Amino acid sequence: MDFIDEDIENYAWEHTESDGDLLQALTEETHANLELPQMLTGRIEGRFLKLLARLVGARRILEIGTFSGYSALSMAEGLPEDGELITCDVDPVTCAVARRYFEQSPHGKKITLMEGAALDSIAQLSGAFDMAFIDADKTNYGNYYDAILPLMRPGGLIAVDNVLWSGRVLAPEDESDHAIAAFNEKVKNDDAVEAVMLTVRDGIFCIRKK
Ligand SMILES: C[S@@+](CC[C@H](N)C(=O)[O-])C[C@H]1O[C@@H](n2cnc3c(N)ncnc32)[C@H](O)[C@@H]1O
């Protein structure tokens, strides 16, 4: 399901700041060489994540789901020079691509890539984080939330991607559909947070820890 008319989406894209040559090269390489290139967040969501990082004054960010590194580099741009972004992914093929682009970016020195199952990586971390971005295997969304929320500072922001899941949350069928629908209910009923679900791209939950 496309939520936004294509012409409107293009208009919004054209009126969003450029993501620059390096991220455009990363996007092209991802589409040319990697499976499921549509997983890459892209210009509107990437610039939005960078803006969120700036708005919360983030100094430490945790990302679950690096893929080829687009969203990590986007958020790293929103960090100060001494800021830190830890990003987790289990796929060595896409991690290798991400590392190569981190090395080429002036913001790459802020990024640490933890390769392996994200729940194991999170268990090795201590807080506090100012911002987190969850964008990995959908069946673990609830587990990622439970593991990350205690690591967030009060006022910290968790952004969660694909919470509309192309509309399948309305009539869940498979395991991922049910996991995202259950995750959305969990957040809605959690008194520890304030949450707004945005219809940007495939749905972004913006969750602020009280
Ligand atoms: C939607 S993609 C992330 C896209 C990325 N944020 C971007 O903007 O390009 C999801 C990623 O989650 C990773 N992933 C899936 N299961 C995982 C797990 N258990 N632990 C860590 N990463 C996992 C996949 O390897 C994949 O690269």
The ligand as an ORCA input file, in Angstrom:
! r2SCAN-3c Opt
* xyz 0 1
  C      15.482     -2.349      7.073
  S      17.160     -2.824      7.131
  C      17.907     -1.422      7.898
  C      17.954     -0.230      6.974
  C      18.851      0.877      7.447
  N      18.384      1.439      8.688
  C      18.968      1.932      6.363
  O      18.466      3.047      6.506
  O      19.557      1.671      5.316
  C      17.132     -4.040      8.391
  C      18.482     -4.595      8.807
  O      18.295     -5.350     10.012
  C      19.255     -6.363     10.033
  N      18.855     -7.410     10.992
  C      17.903     -8.356     10.850
  N      17.852     -9.133     11.934
  C      18.795     -8.670     12.788
  C      19.233     -9.058     14.083
  N      18.664    -10.073     14.739
  N      20.225     -8.352     14.660
  C      20.798     -7.310     14.016
  N      20.415     -6.902     12.787
  C      19.439     -7.565     12.183
  C      19.329     -6.847      8.594
  O      20.555     -7.520      8.359
  C      19.146     -5.537      7.813
  O      20.397     -5.028      7.395
*
